Each structure stands twice: as C-alpha cells, then as structure tokens.
C-alpha cells in the first residue's frame, strides 16, 4: 500500500496530538501501582485507529473544529476497549498483546482483573462527569455486544456448527460493533441528528465487518504477519474461508477436516491440512469477495456525507484496513 497511516491522519494530526495528552492525563492516578500500570498501558498503544474514526466522523458530521465532546468520546472508547482487552488476556491466559507482555503476565491475574475494572469505572466516570449520556449509551451497547459475540463464539466452537449467518453475527458483535460505536460517537459528539448518527454507525459496522474478514484471512497466509498462521484453526475458531470451503465439500471430506480442526492439538500437519483444504476449495477467494463487498457498502454510505479532506482520509482508512499486511 502506498498511503501510510501518518498521511491518512494528516487532516487531524494536531487533534491526535492533543488527544494523546488528554488521554495520558485521564489515565493518571495517585495510587502508585495503578499509576505504573496505567503508564505501561499508554506506552504500548497501537495504531490509534479508533480515535481516528471518532475524529474523522465527527468532522464530516459537522464537528469542525472538533468539540471537546469528541475528545471525551474517543477517550471513553479507548478506556472501555482497553478494559475488555485486559480482561480478555486473563480469560485467554495470554502472555502477550501486540508484542508486549500482557498485564496478567507482568502483574498476575488478580491485578489484571482489577485494572480492567478500574478502566471501566474510569470510562464511566469520564462520561458521567460531563453528562455525556448519549455517548455512554453508544459505547456501553458496543461493550455488551462484544461480550455477547465472544460468548456466542465460545459456545459454537464446542460443536463446530457455525453457519455463515452465525459467523456474521459473531463478527458483527465482536469487531464491527466497536468500529460502529467509534463512528456513532464521532457523529453524536458533533451534535448530529439521529439519522446522521445511525448512518455513521452503519458505515462503521460495514468497515468493521471487512476489517475482521481481513484479519481472518491472515490465518491462511504464507508469512506470519499480524498473528501466527493457523492460530484460529488451533483455537478451533470457524472463520469465513473455512465455513465456505466446508459448504462445498462432500460428507467424507467435511468429516475429515472437522476432525483435524477438533483434534489438532497444535499439530502442524493437521493445521496445515486444513489450510491446504481451504485454499484448494476457493475459501480465500470467496472471503475476499465478501470483504470487498462490505468495503463497497461502507464507501457508498460514506459518500452520502459532504466531500472534505476528512472524508477523503476516511476512504483511505477503509482501504488501509483491508489492504494492510498486519
């Protein structure tokens, strides 16, 4: 890809710097251990794509210059989302997050759970102190959906009976709901009407769907980018390329592939057999087609907003999310 995140971010570069300072300030606490952990969390931040969606959507919805509510909305999303990630690492017994040690790996599970609780409380406090009830309602709904999506995926992983419809429900709740909430918060923080907020939310949902399908495609790659190849198969997660490939298979092949998924025990030969099966069955091509369809739907919605530098950057950000290599 030719366009970098820094280039995409250019129209809101000053706002992103301001947000960084405000977010760091919101994480400060007088409790020494907690302050140390908060500092560690801030230091290992990722690409900051969520605040970018909030700010760009606020701008195309009439919030130019950005109101203070947009900064609070972005901070609220970051706080609640970070809380869910900290808790996820405890549930998954994961020692790493984005190449850094997880909170539970460094400070053990009990402290990690309490830190996640603190982040949730801090997010709620930020919203309530400023009467941002509309923003809190949007983000709270996303966190609820995220939890429901995770539980649905766990339930289905036991039986490996996921259909395409169930898969789309899972990723809509697990991933798309968060990006949808970023865009809805952006529009709402700019004082947009309900129709515009819903349009922004739907736009974010389509982007989120495309984003997750792209993430699932990494599992079948030839290089270890973004995450280890075959990790979804090892964890018995049924993703779109595999679901489609199984739909095309005869009964005996389907039974053999499901056996390999169910009983792979991390064995490379069984995981590789599933990857080879998906590739031969056209699973990757099908998933790419669906991903591009969601991208096109997102672009169609985006183009109903007035043309501007922020809208152009959002178009680039959509393409960045589905063309990224990690």
N, C-alpha and C positions, 0 to 999 in steps of 0.2 A: 504494500500500500504506500502511496506517495505522501498522503497527508498525515502529519503527526498529530498527536493529542495537543501539543502546545500550539500548533497552528489552528486547530479547531477551536481551542479555548480563547484565542486572541480577543474576540469581542467582549469577553468577561474576565480577562486576565486580572484587572485591578480588583474586581469584585471577589475573585477566587483568593487573592492575597488577603483581602480584608476578612473574608470568611475564615481563612486559616487562623488568623489572630484571634478572632472571636470564638472559634471552636476550641482553641487551646485554652482560652480564658474560662470557657464554660466547663472544662474538664478539671480545673484546679480545685483542690480540696485541702483542708488543714489537717486531715488525717494522714500521717506520714506514709504508711504502707500503701494506702489507697492512692495518694498523690504519685508515688513512684510507679504504680501500675498504670495509672492514667497517662503518665508521661510516656511509658513504654507503648501504650496503645496508639497514642498520637503519632509517635515516631515511625511506626510501621504501617502507616496508612497506604492505601493502594493508589489507583489511578484517579480517584476523586470524580468518578463518572456520575455518581448520584447527585452531588451538588451541582454539577454542570447541567444535568437535566432540569433541576429545580430552577436555576437561574435563567437558562435559555427559554424555558417555557413561560416563566414569569415575564420575561421581556417581550415575547411575541403575543402575550395576553394583555399587554398594556402597561406592564410594570417597568418602564424605562424613564428615569433611573430606578434601580431596584429599591423597593421599600424595605424597611427593617424586618418586616414580617417574612420576607423571602429568606433572609439570613437565618432567622429563627426556625423557619420550616426546614431548611437544609440541615441545620444542627439537630433538630428533632429526629429527622430521618436517620442521620448518622449515629446518634446515640442509641436509638431503639434497634437499628440494624446491627450495630456493634454488639449490643447485648445479646441478640439472638445468635451471633457468631460465637461469642464466648461460651454460651450455653451449649451450642452445637458441638464444639470441640470436646466438651465434657462428655456429652452423650456418645459421640463417636470415638472417644478415647484417643483423640488425635493430638499428636505432639507438635505438629507444625501447621502454620497458617501463612500462606504467601511467602514461604521460605524462611519465616521467623519461627522461633519457638512459640507455642500457644501459651495462654495464661495458665492453663491447668498443668502444662509441662513444667513451667517455672515455679509456680506457687501452689500447686496441687488443686484437686477438685473443689474442696470446700471453699477456698478463697475465690476460685474462678466463678462458682455459682453466686457467691455474694457480690462479686464485682459486676456480674451480669445484672443482678437485681438492682445494684446501685445505678448502673447506666439507665435502666428502665425508669427508675424513680427520678433521676436527673432530667430525663427527657420529659416526663410528665410535669415535673416542677417548672421547667422552662416554658412549657405551653400554658400551664395554669397561671403562672405569674403575669403573663401577658395577655390573658383571655383569648388565646389562640384556639378556641374550641373547635372551629371548623377544620383547622389543620390537624389537630389532635385526633379528631374523628376519622379523617382520611388515613392517617398513619396507623392508628390503632386497628383499623379494619385490615390493613395490609399485614400487620403482625399476626392477627388472628388467622387470616388466610394462609400465611406462611406456615404456621403451626399445623393447621388442618392438612395442608398439602404434604408436609413431612410425614404425618401420621398415616395418611392415605397411602403414600409410597411404601412405608414400612409394612402396612397391612397387606398390600398387594405383592410385595417382594417375597412373602412367605409362600404364596401359591403360584407366583409367576403367571398370573392370568390377566395381565394388563392388555386391554384393547387400545386402539388409537385414541378413542374418546376419553378413556380414563387417563391415558398419558397426557393428553392436552389439558385435562382438568388439573392434574398434578403440577405441571409446569406453569399453568396459569396462576395457581395459588403459590407455588414455591418461589418462582422467579419473577414472573410478569407482574404480580401484584405489587412488588416493591418499586419497579420502574414506573408502573402506572401511578403509584402514590406520589413519586417524585414529581411527575408532570402535573398531577392534580393539585398538589401542594403549591407548585410554582404558579399555576393559574389562579388558585384561590388567594394566595398571598398578594397577588397583584390586583385583587378586588374584582376579578372577572365574574360574570354571571354564571348561573348553574349550568347552562347549556355549554358554555366555553370550558368550564371546569371538567364536565363529562367528556367533551371532545378531546381535551388534553389527556384525561385519564385513559381513554380508549386508545389514543395514539401511543402512550407509554406501554400499554398492555401488549399491543402488536409488536413493538420493539422488543419487549421482554420475551415474548414467545420466540422470536427469531434468535435472540441472544442465547436462550437456553438450548435450542436445537443446535446452534453452532458449537456450544460447549459439549453437547453430547457427541458431536461428530469427532471431536478431538480424541475420543476413546478408541477410535478406529484408525488413528493416524500412524504414520511410519516413524515419526520422531516424537520424543517425549516433550511436548510443548503444552504449557498451561496446566496439565496434570499428567500423571503417568498413564501410558496407553494401557487400555484394558481394565482400568480401575473400576468402572461401572459394572463390568462383567464380573469381576472378582467380588464386588459387593452385591451381586445379584439384582442390579437395577436394570429394568427393562426400558430401553430408550427407543426412539422412533426408528432408527435404522434396523434394529433387531426385530422390533414388532412387525415392521413391514416385511422383512425377509421371512419371518416365520409364517406370515399370512400366505406367502407364495409357495411354501414348502409342502411336500406330501407328509402323510401322517408319520411315517417311519423316520424321516429326516427331522421333522419337528421334535419327535420324541428324543432323538439322539442329541440334538442341540440343547434342548431344555435340560437334559441330564447333565451335559457339560457345564451349563450355567449353574445349575443347582449344586453340583458336586465338584466344582473346580478346585476348591481348597487352595486357591492361589497357584495351582499348577499351570506353568506357562504353556504347555502343549494344549491343554483343554481350552484355555483362554484364547490362544491363537487359532484353534479350530473354529471357535465361534466367530472371531474376527474375519477369518477367511470365508466362512459361510455367508456372512452379511455382505461382504464385498462382492462375492460371486452372484448373489441374489438381487443386486441392484438396490440394496438398502441405503447406501450412501447417496446415490443419485436422487432417490426418492426424497430423502430427508432434506437435501439441498434445495430441491424444488419447492418443498413446503416452506422452508426457511425463507426463500426468496419471495414467496407469495405473501408471507407475513410482512416482510420488509416493504413490499409494494403497497400493501394496505396501509402501513404506517405512513409512507410517503404521501399517499393520496389524502389522508387526514391532515397531515402537516401542511399540505399546500392549500388548505382552506383558510389558513392564517395569513395575515398580510406579509408580503415579501419584506425581508430585512436581513441584516448581517447575521442576526441570531438564528433566523430560520435557516439560512444557508449553512450555518455551523451545525445545526441540528441534523440537517440532511447528511452532512459529512460524518457526524457522530453515529448515525444509523449505519452507514456503510462501514465505518470503522469497526463497529461491534460485530458485524458478520464477516468481515474480511480479515479480522485480527488473526494472528498466529499463536496467541497465547491468552 
